[in-house]
Every structure is written in C-alpha cells, then in structure tokens.
C-alpha cells in the first residue's frame, strides 16, 4: 500500500527511521535531512510503500532536484525500494501514486532523473535528454505526459 506522508505524523517518523537505516548510502543522509527539516512546500511531499506494517519503499515529488534546472518540474525523486521487496513492481506503484497525486494537483507531466536507461521506460517515461547534476555528473532525464 502506498501512502502520502504528512509533516509531524507517525508515518513521517517511521519514514525517517527507514531512510536512516536504508542501504542507499549515496542519498540517505540528504533525504533524512529533508524529512527532519521538512523542506517540502506547497504540493511537495514524500510517499511511503508499506507492507506487513513496515515501510519498504519511498518516493517524493518536488519542485527541484539535484540539477540546476529550475524550469523543469515536478520531479518524481527519492525512489527507493528495500532489497527484499525488489522485483515486485513497487517502484511502479510508487511512481504511479506520485503521478496520480501530481495530476490531482494540476500537472500534466513529471520528470525522473536517472543514471540508468531501461527502467523508467517500463512505467511510461520517455528519454528526453542528458543533464548535468550539481556534482558535475551526467544523468538521463525522462518525462511522462499524463
């Protein structure tokens, strides 16, 4: 089941603990700080995938991401699924939930950055172009029209 996470809730506390202990070493400190500080404004938020009473995955929708591209938004980001739950299409459920939420908020597309090709195309995304992140690395930008 996918849930929207709201500020100062039990689910937000559980998500923070999940992030702090997840295996995504490159991003978990940054995401944990985003949740602690609740940097999300307006329609921005986190989503949690819950199975058997515990969080097993997450995603976010944001105005900006790790790229100097202020004219491109909304971003579906922070997509992560615990290793033991991979292969069950939870990423797709998280992305689908995020996109339905964004559509309700009046958006007609979303963007996902990734260093990989072949994953997000399975969820209806199309490669748009290569983009350079703040660290100087190059990633692929994908877009999905609703």
Secondary structure, DSSP 8 states (H G I E B T S, - for coil): -EEEE-TTSHHHHHHHHHHHHSS-TTTHHHHHHHHHHT---TT-EEEEEEETTEEEEEEEEES--SBS-TTS--EEEEEEE-GGGTTSSHHHHHHHHHHHHHHHTT-SEEEEEES-SSSGGGGT-EEEEEEEBTTS-EEEEEEEE-
